[in-house]
Amino acid sequence: LSFSRRRVLSRRTVDLNEIVGQAQRLILPALRAEVALRFSPAAEAVPVFVDDVEIQHAIINLVTNARDAIPDVGSIMLEVGTAQLAEDFVTRHEGKLVGTCAVISVRDTGVGIPEGTLARVFEPFFTTKGAGRGTGLGLSTVRSLVDQHGGVVAVESEAGQGTTFSIYLPLATGTLA
């Protein structure tokens, strides 16, 4: 449902560190003992005006995919911070975000994504998982949720070298809830 139609968001100004920390606690029970999950919060509060439940949903989806990309022993790093967007990034993403923004990165030590597959990861119903293991809606749902928040999702990967998904969101100017 999140993918097929836009939901009404219940937004408030919150610290992105708190959202990611809560998502981390929710996902820990779903990880294998061989997969370490680390969290590196920003040194200071990172205020964003979001529906925290929906952003947690996106993070959990990315961490679950990262877990599935690690065949044996590995790690997943969740990082929160801010970034000054470079001109080429702004241009590549059609000026959707400019200046300084909030960033959540999910980095794994998994198998990586081959270049041909990388171009398709956000397509609805596209999956590399076997029958009965995925619908192909996870990453397209993440993109839809982030789009609704005025943000951008970027992916960097190389086969055999792991993958990093980064969610860029506008910084909030209001008081933290």
N, CA, C and O of each residue as an XYZ file, in Angstrom:
708
protein
N       0.818     -1.203      0.000
C       0.000      0.000      0.000
C       0.854      1.256      0.000
O       0.501      2.249     -0.635
N       1.987      1.218      0.715
C       2.862      2.389      0.740
C       3.347      2.730     -0.653
O       3.494      3.903     -0.996
N       3.597      1.702     -1.463
C       4.091      1.941     -2.809
C       2.984      2.398     -3.738
O       3.169      3.343     -4.504
N       1.826      1.732     -3.681
C       0.785      1.961     -4.683
C       0.085      3.306     -4.554
O      -0.431      3.829     -5.542
N       0.060      3.867     -3.366
C      -0.577      5.184     -3.213
C       0.132      5.965     -2.131
O       0.717      5.399     -1.207
N       0.069      7.252     -2.261
C       0.710      8.103     -1.261
C      -0.148      8.135     -0.001
O      -1.356      8.366     -0.052
N       0.504      7.898      1.116
C      -0.194      7.929      2.388
C      -0.177      9.337      2.939
O       0.672     10.153      2.581
N      -1.124      9.608      3.810
C      -1.119     10.882      4.516
C      -0.060     10.752      5.612
O      -0.134      9.861      6.458
N       0.907     11.635      5.583
C       1.999     11.559      6.538
C       1.678     12.335      7.805
O       1.029     13.381      7.766
N       2.138     11.809      8.917
C       1.996     12.466     10.209
C       3.381     13.005     10.583
O       4.154     12.344     11.277
N       3.671     14.209     10.112
C       5.012     14.771     10.271
C       5.169     15.576     11.557
O       4.222     16.176     12.068
N       6.391     15.565     12.053
C       6.788     16.409     13.166
C       8.297     16.587     13.078
O       8.974     15.815     12.398
N       8.818     17.577     13.746
C      10.256     17.828     13.729
C      10.910     16.960     14.799
O      10.623     17.097     15.988
N      11.793     16.063     14.358
C      12.464     15.127     15.263
C      13.949     15.049     14.917
O      14.376     15.450     13.834
N      14.713     14.527     15.857
C      16.142     14.309     15.647
C      16.322     13.005     14.880
O      15.852     11.953     15.312
N      16.999     13.078     13.750
C      17.231     11.899     12.914
C      18.012     10.820     13.663
O      17.826      9.632     13.401
N      18.879     11.218     14.587
C      19.597     10.244     15.419
C      18.617      9.336     16.163
O      18.824      8.125     16.242
N      17.544      9.929     16.710
C      16.557      9.152     17.462
C      15.811      8.175     16.561
O      15.592      7.023     16.936
N      15.423      8.634     15.377
C      14.690      7.769     14.442
C      15.534      6.559     14.064
O      15.049      5.428     14.086
N      16.784      6.792     13.721
C      17.660      5.692     13.302
C      17.976      4.780     14.481
O      18.036      3.562     14.314
N      18.177      5.339     15.657
C      18.416      4.530     16.849
C      17.245      3.608     17.153
O      17.444      2.446     17.507
N      16.027      4.116     17.019
C      14.836      3.289     17.238
C      14.724      2.203     16.171
O      14.376      1.064     16.484
N      15.011      2.538     14.929
C      14.965      1.551     13.849
C      15.994      0.445     14.099
O      15.726     -0.731     13.853
N      17.161      0.833     14.585
C      18.212     -0.142     14.887
C      17.716     -1.152     15.917
O      17.906     -2.357     15.753
N      17.083     -0.662     16.972
C      16.578     -1.564     18.017
C      15.502     -2.502     17.473
O      15.401     -3.651     17.901
N      14.705     -2.012     16.534
C      13.652     -2.855     15.956
C      14.209     -3.946     15.053
O      13.657     -5.045     14.995
N      15.293     -3.655     14.351
C      15.830     -4.598     13.364
C      16.782     -5.626     13.976
O      16.958     -6.703     13.407
N      17.398     -5.323     15.116
C      18.386     -6.233     15.716
C      17.906     -7.680     15.837
O      18.668     -8.589     15.507
N      16.688     -7.930     16.292
C      16.252     -9.327     16.424
C      16.175    -10.082     15.090
O      16.185    -11.313     15.086
N      16.099     -9.375     13.974
C      15.972    -10.023     12.667
C      17.323    -10.337     12.024
O      17.370    -10.922     10.942
N      18.417     -9.954     12.678
C      19.738    -10.192     12.108
C      20.307    -11.521     12.574
O      20.053    -11.956     13.698
N      21.076    -12.164     11.707
C      21.804    -13.373     12.073
C      22.974    -12.982     12.972
O      23.454    -11.850     12.906
N      23.428    -13.893     13.799
C      24.542    -13.633     14.709
C      25.814    -13.256     13.957
O      26.674    -12.571     14.511
N      25.948    -13.690     12.711
C      27.145    -13.427     11.908
C      27.147    -12.036     11.280
O      28.130    -11.637     10.655
N      26.057    -11.301     11.441
C      25.953     -9.966     10.860
C      25.917     -8.940     11.986
O      24.975     -8.903     12.778
N      26.952     -8.107     12.049
C      27.033     -7.069     13.080
C      26.362     -5.803     12.562
O      26.557     -5.412     11.411
N      25.571     -5.165     13.422
C      24.935     -3.896     13.086
C      25.535     -2.822     13.974
O      25.486     -2.905     15.201
N      26.106     -1.802     13.324
C      26.706     -0.697     14.065
C      25.962      0.589     13.741
O      25.445      0.768     12.638
N      25.919      1.477     14.720
C      25.224      2.753     14.534
C      26.157      3.882     14.916
O      26.716      3.901     16.013
N      26.318      4.820     14.002
C      27.149      5.990     14.234
C      26.269      7.238     14.118
O      26.063      7.755     13.020
N      25.750      7.721     15.260
C      24.906      8.915     15.207
C      25.745     10.169     14.953
O      26.955     10.177     15.178
N      25.095     11.203     14.493
C      25.759     12.498     14.337
C      26.096     13.029     15.724
O      25.418     12.709     16.700
N      27.143     13.838     15.808
C      27.577     14.394     17.090
C      26.530     15.328     17.693
O      26.428     15.445     18.914
N      25.754     15.989     16.837
C      24.704     16.898     17.292
C      23.367     16.453     16.712
O      23.323     15.639     15.790
N      22.294     16.983     17.248
C      20.957     16.677     16.733
C      20.874     17.067     15.251
O      21.427     18.081     14.824
N      20.169     16.236     14.486
C      19.933     16.494     13.057
C      18.412     16.597     12.892
O      17.739     15.582     12.712
N      17.867     17.825     12.953
C      16.411     17.987     12.906
C      15.844     17.809     11.495
O      16.319     18.410     10.532
N      14.818     16.970     11.406
C      14.109     16.750     10.146
C      12.612     16.792     10.418
O      12.165     16.408     11.499
N      11.839     17.255      9.447
C      10.380     17.318      9.551
C       9.823     16.144      8.760
O       9.640     16.229      7.546
N       9.552     15.029      9.473
C       9.200     13.771      8.809
C       8.130     13.014      9.585
O       7.803     13.342     10.725
N       7.604     12.006      8.934
C       6.796     10.998      9.609
C       7.799      9.952     10.078
O       8.275      9.146      9.279
N       8.120      9.962     11.362
C       9.191      9.101     11.866
C       8.922      7.621     11.640
O       9.864      6.864     11.406
N       7.677      7.186     11.702
C       7.346      5.777     11.478
C       7.682      5.383     10.042
O       8.227      4.305      9.807
N       7.363      6.240      9.090
C       7.638      5.934      7.684
C       9.145      5.926      7.402
O       9.622      5.085      6.639
N       9.890      6.841      8.001
C      11.341      6.856      7.802
C      11.960      5.615      8.444
O      12.883      5.029      7.880
N      11.469      5.209      9.610
C      11.941      3.964     10.221
C      11.657      2.782      9.306
O      12.494      1.893      9.154
N      10.478      2.774      8.698
C      10.114      1.707      7.761
C      11.138      1.635      6.621
O      11.570      0.546      6.242
N      11.523      2.785      6.081
C      12.501      2.826      4.988
C      13.859      2.290      5.463
O      14.507      1.523      4.751
N      14.283      2.690      6.654
C      15.573      2.240      7.198
C      15.560      0.731      7.413
O      16.505      0.038      7.037
N      14.496      0.227      8.012
C      14.384     -1.211      8.261
C      14.433     -1.973      6.947
O      15.066     -3.025      6.865
N      13.771     -1.456      5.918
C      13.794     -2.095      4.608
C      15.222     -2.150      4.059
O      15.652     -3.185      3.549
N      15.954     -1.043      4.163
C      17.330     -1.012      3.661
C      18.237     -1.955      4.450
O      19.085     -2.629      3.866
N      18.069     -2.006      5.763
C      18.890     -2.894      6.587
C      18.559     -4.358      6.283
O      19.459     -5.196      6.240
N      17.299     -4.666      6.076
C      16.906     -6.038      5.726
C      17.539     -6.455      4.405
O      18.043     -7.571      4.283
N      17.514     -5.568      3.419
C      18.164     -5.875      2.144
C      19.665     -6.053      2.321
O      20.266     -6.941      1.716
N      20.271     -5.208      3.154
C      21.704     -5.326      3.418
C      22.008     -6.674      4.064
O      22.971     -7.341      3.687
N      21.202     -7.069      5.021
C      21.376     -8.381      5.676
C      21.337     -9.497      4.644
O      22.166    -10.406      4.673
N      20.374     -9.427      3.736
C      20.226    -10.473      2.723
C      21.378    -10.494      1.721
O      21.604    -11.507      1.060
N      22.108     -9.381      1.605
C      23.234     -9.302      0.668
C      24.530     -9.847      1.268
O      25.542     -9.951      0.575
N      24.498    -10.193      2.550
C      25.687    -10.716      3.230
C      25.526    -12.235      3.344
O      24.727    -12.714      4.148
N      26.281    -12.990      2.544
C      26.076    -14.442      2.538
C      26.572    -15.147      3.799
O      25.979    -16.144      4.212
N      27.623    -14.665      4.408
C      28.197    -15.327      5.577
C      28.357    -14.326      6.720
O      27.377    -13.896      7.327
N      29.591    -13.968      6.997
C      29.911    -13.020      8.057
C      30.072    -11.634      7.446
O      30.660    -11.489      6.374
N      29.549    -10.616      8.128
C      29.693     -9.264      7.612
C      29.144     -8.241      8.573
O      28.807     -8.550      9.716
N      29.057     -7.003      8.086
C      28.553     -5.941      8.945
C      27.718     -4.942      8.152
O      27.838     -4.801      6.935
N      26.874     -4.264      8.904
C      26.033     -3.200      8.368
C      26.277     -1.982      9.255
O      26.237     -2.076     10.482
N      26.529     -0.853      8.626
C      26.763      0.390      9.361
C      25.646      1.366      9.054
O      25.367      1.663      7.892
N      25.007      1.864     10.104
C      24.017      2.934      9.993
C      24.700      4.216     10.431
O      25.263      4.281     11.524
N      24.654      5.235      9.583
C      25.275      6.504      9.925
C      24.291      7.648      9.724
O      23.502      7.645      8.779
N      24.347      8.621     10.619
C      23.527      9.826     10.511
C      24.471     11.015     10.478
O      25.461     11.060     11.208
N      24.153     11.972      9.627
C      24.971     13.173      9.561
C      24.317     14.218      8.686
O      23.128     14.140      8.377
N      25.106     15.191      8.295
C      24.652     16.204      7.352
C      25.662     16.251      6.212
O      26.806     15.822      6.362
N      25.231     16.771      5.087
C      26.118     16.876      3.925
C      25.805     18.147      3.158
O      24.650     18.552      3.029
N      26.848     18.756      2.660
C      26.712     19.877      1.735
C      26.694     19.260      0.343
O      27.681     18.662     -0.087
N      25.586     19.402     -0.355
C      25.438     18.739     -1.651
C      26.257     19.440     -2.728
O      26.216     20.662     -2.866
N      26.992     18.647     -3.480
C      27.791     19.149     -4.593
C      26.870     19.456     -5.778
O      25.779     18.898     -5.899
N      27.336     20.354     -6.645
C      26.539     20.754     -7.814
C      26.147     19.581     -8.688
O      25.015     19.519     -9.168
N      27.075     18.636     -8.905
C      26.749     17.501     -9.771
C      25.660     16.618     -9.156
O      24.842     16.053     -9.883
N      25.643     16.494     -7.820
C      24.584     15.736     -7.146
C      23.240     16.434     -7.346
O      22.245     15.795     -7.688
N      23.222     17.733     -7.134
C      21.990     18.525     -7.291
C      21.472     18.393     -8.720
O      20.274     18.196     -8.928
N      22.351     18.499     -9.693
C      21.965     18.382    -11.098
C      21.438     16.985    -11.401
O      20.401     16.839    -12.049
N      22.146     15.954    -10.937
C      21.742     14.567    -11.181
C      20.350     14.282    -10.615
O      19.614     13.455    -11.154
N      19.997     14.958     -9.542
C      18.696     14.722     -8.896
C      17.728     15.875     -9.149
O      16.826     16.137     -8.352
N      17.935     16.558    -10.276
C      17.007     17.574    -10.789
C      16.708     18.691     -9.797
O      15.591     19.206     -9.764
N      17.684     19.065     -8.997
C      17.541     20.183     -8.078
C      16.553     19.957     -6.955
O      16.092     20.907     -6.322
N      16.227     18.697     -6.707
C      15.247     18.382     -5.666
C      15.712     18.854     -4.286
O      14.909     19.332     -3.485
N      16.988     18.720     -4.019
C      17.590     19.189     -2.764
C      18.797     20.037     -3.114
O      19.512     19.742     -4.072
N      19.025     21.086     -2.343
C      20.220     21.917     -2.528
C      20.761     22.296     -1.154
O      20.044     22.249     -0.154
N      22.022     22.668     -1.121
C      22.619     23.130      0.126
C      22.943     22.000      1.075
O      23.349     20.915      0.659
N      22.756     22.269      2.367
C      23.054     21.281      3.395
C      21.794     20.500      3.724
O      20.715     21.077      3.853
N      21.929     19.189      3.858
C      20.776     18.353      4.171
C      21.172     17.258      5.160
O      22.353     17.051      5.437
N      20.176     16.572      5.680
C      20.379     15.436      6.572
C      20.641     14.193      5.732
O      20.124     14.063      4.622
N      21.452     13.276      6.270
C      21.773     12.051      5.538
C      21.724     10.856      6.478
O      22.246     10.891      7.592
N      21.080      9.794      5.995
C      21.121      8.485      6.647
C      21.806      7.563      5.650
O      21.369      7.463      4.504
N      22.866      6.894      6.065
C      23.535      5.934      5.177
C      23.442      4.541      5.770
O      23.614      4.343      6.973
N      23.165      3.580      4.899
C      23.152      2.170      5.267
C      24.213      1.507      4.390
O      24.025      1.348      3.184
N      25.334      1.122      5.015
C      26.475      0.559      4.287
C      26.663     -0.894      4.715
O      26.690     -1.198      5.907
N      26.792     -1.792      3.731
C      26.995     -3.196      4.063
C      28.274     -3.734      3.439
O      28.833     -3.134      2.521
N      28.726     -4.868      3.947
C      29.906     -5.548      3.419
C      29.494     -6.764      2.599
O      30.226     -7.751      2.520
N      28.326     -6.682      1.996
C      27.786     -7.800      1.233
C      28.407     -7.959     -0.137
O      29.491     -7.443     -0.410
N      27.706     -8.680     -0.994
C      28.222     -9.057     -2.313
C      28.226     -7.917     -3.316
O      28.840     -8.034     -4.376
N      27.557     -6.823     -3.006
C      27.493     -5.703     -3.942
C      26.461     -5.952     -5.034
O      25.869     -7.028     -5.127
N      26.267     -4.945     -5.842
C      25.264     -5.011     -6.906
C      25.963     -4.811     -8.245
O      26.625     -3.791     -8.441
N      25.834     -5.756     -9.168
C      26.447     -5.587    -10.485
C      25.879     -4.352    -11.196
O      24.732     -3.971    -10.963
N      26.684     -3.734    -12.061
C      26.298     -2.487    -12.715
C      24.968     -2.593    -13.463
O      24.152     -1.675    -13.374
N      24.731     -3.654    -14.176
C      23.481     -3.812    -14.922
C      22.261     -3.872    -14.017
O      21.188     -3.390    -14.378
N      22.427     -4.455    -12.861
C      21.335     -4.560    -11.893
C      21.138     -3.244    -11.162
O      20.010     -2.877    -10.831
N      22.227     -2.532    -10.910
C      22.189     -1.280    -10.156
C      21.214     -0.273    -10.770
O      20.532      0.453    -10.047
N      21.149     -0.231    -12.075
C      20.267      0.707    -12.770
C      18.788      0.371    -12.577
O      17.925      1.203    -12.858
N      18.489     -0.834    -12.103
C      17.094     -1.268    -11.992
C      16.585     -1.416    -10.563
O      15.412     -1.740    -10.372
N      17.421     -1.191     -9.555
C      17.047     -1.544     -8.185
C      15.790     -0.854     -7.672
O      15.105     -1.401     -6.807
N      15.470      0.327     -8.179
C      14.282      1.042     -7.688
C      13.031      0.751     -8.523
O      11.966      1.301     -8.239
N      13.139     -0.090     -9.532
C      11.979     -0.430    -10.359
C      10.998     -1.283     -9.557
O      11.405     -2.223     -8.873
N       9.703     -0.957     -9.639
C       8.712     -1.792     -8.961
C       8.739     -3.220     -9.496
O       8.834     -3.443    -10.703
N       8.655     -4.166     -8.596
C       8.592     -5.599     -8.876
C       9.904     -6.196     -9.371
O       9.935     -7.372     -9.734
N      10.986     -5.423     -9.398
C      12.288     -5.964     -9.770
C      12.931     -6.549     -8.521
O      13.052     -5.870     -7.502
N      13.341     -7.803     -8.600
C      14.011     -8.448     -7.480
C      15.078     -9.402     -7.995
O      14.956     -9.965     -9.083
N      16.107     -9.571     -7.210
C      17.135    -10.558     -7.516
C      17.006    -11.754     -6.580
O      17.776    -12.710     -6.673
N      16.039    -11.696     -5.686
C      15.829    -12.776     -4.735
C      15.045    -13.900     -5.407
O      14.293    -13.667     -6.353
N      15.227    -15.098     -4.915
C      14.543    -16.258     -5.466
C      13.046    -16.220     -5.213
O      12.546    -15.376     -4.469
N      12.345    -17.144     -5.840
C      10.888    -17.226     -5.703
C      10.495    -17.339     -4.235
O      11.083    -18.114     -3.481
N       9.492    -16.556     -3.840
C       8.986    -16.580     -2.477
C       9.839    -15.821     -1.471
O       9.542    -15.855     -0.277
N      10.894    -15.136     -1.918
C      11.782    -14.431     -0.983
C      11.689    -12.924     -1.082
O      12.329    -12.223     -0.299
N      10.920    -12.408     -2.010
C      10.807    -10.965     -2.120
C       9.824    -10.582     -3.205
O       9.630    -11.308     -4.180
N       9.204     -9.421     -3.017
C       8.195     -8.969     -3.981
C       8.759     -8.000     -5.006
O       8.144     -7.764     -6.046
N       9.914     -7.444     -4.720
C      10.469     -6.424     -5.600
C       9.865     -5.051     -5.357
O       9.990     -4.161     -6.199
N       9.215     -4.870     -4.223
C       8.615     -3.575     -3.907
C       9.365     -2.817     -2.813
O       9.062     -1.652     -2.552
N      10.325     -3.454     -2.180
C      11.017     -2.834     -1.056
C      11.707     -1.530     -1.408
O      11.432     -0.507     -0.781
N      12.592     -1.535     -2.386
C      13.338     -0.330     -2.721
C      12.480      0.708     -3.422
O      12.708      1.906     -3.260
N      11.499      0.271     -4.198
C      10.605      1.252     -4.820
C       9.742      1.922     -3.750
O       9.398      3.096     -3.880
N       9.392      1.189     -2.702
C       8.652      1.775     -1.584
C       9.526      2.784     -0.841
O       9.060      3.866     -0.485
N      10.783      2.435     -0.609
C      11.715      3.362      0.046
C      11.800      4.652     -0.765
O      11.697      5.746     -0.211
N      11.987      4.520     -2.067
C      12.094      5.717     -2.914
C      10.818      6.552     -2.828
O      10.889      7.776     -2.728
N       9.659      5.907     -2.865
C       8.388      6.622     -2.790
C       8.256      7.381     -1.469
O       7.848      8.543     -1.459
N       8.598      6.733     -0.358
C       8.516      7.376      0.959
C       9.456      8.573      1.046
O       9.079      9.629      1.552
N      10.657      8.408      0.561
C      11.640      9.496      0.613
C      11.193     10.643     -0.298
O      11.328     11.812      0.064
N      10.663     10.312     -1.472
C      10.127     11.346     -2.376
C       9.037     12.159     -1.680
O       9.006     13.384     -1.801
N       8.150     11.490     -0.955
C       7.073     12.180     -0.251
C       7.603     13.156      0.799
O       6.929     14.124      1.152
N       8.803     12.898      1.291
C       9.429     13.771      2.289
C      10.323     14.828      1.649
O      11.036     15.545      2.352
N      10.290     14.930      0.316
C      11.107     15.926     -0.378
C      12.572     15.557     -0.439
O      13.431     16.422     -0.609
N      12.861     14.267     -0.298
C      14.246     13.806     -0.271
C      14.645     13.022     -1.505
O      13.910     12.940     -2.489
N      15.831     12.450     -1.417
C      16.439     11.694     -2.506
C      17.091     10.454     -1.918
O      17.646     10.499     -0.820
N      17.024      9.340     -2.653
C      17.753      8.128     -2.287
C      18.836      7.908     -3.331
O      18.566      7.958     -4.531
N      20.048      7.667     -2.881
C      21.156      7.384     -3.793
C      21.773      6.042     -3.408
O      21.736      5.641     -2.245
N      22.333      5.364     -4.388
C      22.977      4.074     -4.139
C      24.345      4.052     -4.809
O      24.524      4.527     -5.931
N      25.295      3.486     -4.087
C      26.635      3.252     -4.618
C      26.986      1.804     -4.330
O      26.818      1.325     -3.208
N      27.478      1.106     -5.358
C      27.830     -0.288     -5.153
C      28.782     -0.756     -6.236
O      28.886     -0.178     -7.318
N      29.460     -1.813     -5.894
C      30.335     -2.476     -6.846
C      30.284     -3.956     -6.493
O      30.371     -4.327     -5.322
N      30.144     -4.793     -7.504
C      30.077     -6.233     -7.259
C      31.265     -6.678     -6.422
O      32.411     -6.355     -6.734
N      30.987     -7.421     -5.357
C      32.020     -7.929     -4.471
C      32.535     -6.933     -3.449
O      33.391     -7.285     -2.638
N      32.039     -5.688     -3.458
C      32.574     -4.645     -2.575
C      31.547     -4.057     -1.609
O      31.873     -3.123     -0.877
N      30.340     -4.564     -1.585
C      29.328     -4.011     -0.694
C      28.531     -2.893     -1.348
O      28.765     -2.526     -2.500
N      27.589     -2.366     -0.588
C      26.656     -1.365     -1.108
C      26.374     -0.323     -0.043
O      26.364     -0.619      1.152
N      26.144      0.915     -0.499
C      25.720      1.983      0.390
C      24.488      2.639     -0.194
O      24.517      3.136     -1.320
N      23.400      2.644      0.571
C      22.205      3.413      0.238
C      22.202      4.622      1.154
O      22.392      4.493      2.364
N      21.990      5.790      0.583
C      21.935      7.023      1.367
C      20.616      7.730      1.121
O      20.204      7.934     -0.021
N      19.961      8.101      2.212
C      18.720      8.869      2.152
C      19.073     10.300      2.534
O      19.578     10.555      3.627
N      18.801     11.233      1.620
C      19.042     12.655      1.849
C      17.695     13.324      2.093
O      16.768     13.173      1.297
N      17.589     14.062      3.191
C      16.347     14.739      3.559
C      16.613     16.216      3.871
O      17.699     16.570      4.330
N      15.629     17.064      3.623
C      15.810     18.467      3.989
C      15.934     18.613      5.502
O      15.260     17.911      6.256
N      16.790     19.518      5.939
C      16.884     19.825      7.361
C      15.671     20.639      7.780
O      15.164     21.446      7.002
N      15.211     20.432      8.989
C      14.066     21.185      9.518
C      14.555     22.445     10.223
O      15.679     22.507     10.721
N      13.697     23.426     10.249
C      14.032     24.671     10.936
C      13.267     24.814     12.245
O      13.571     25.708     13.034
N      12.289     23.960     12.493
C      11.464     24.070     13.685
C      12.122     23.478     14.918
O      13.239     22.965     14.860
N      11.422     23.558     16.017
C      11.868     23.025     17.295
C      11.617     21.522     17.340
O      10.590     21.043     16.861
N      12.563     20.779     17.920
C      12.413     19.336     18.033
C      11.225     18.987     18.922
O      10.980     19.621     19.949
N      10.494     17.956     18.496
C       9.314     17.496     19.263
C       9.735     16.741     20.491
O       8.885     16.281     21.253
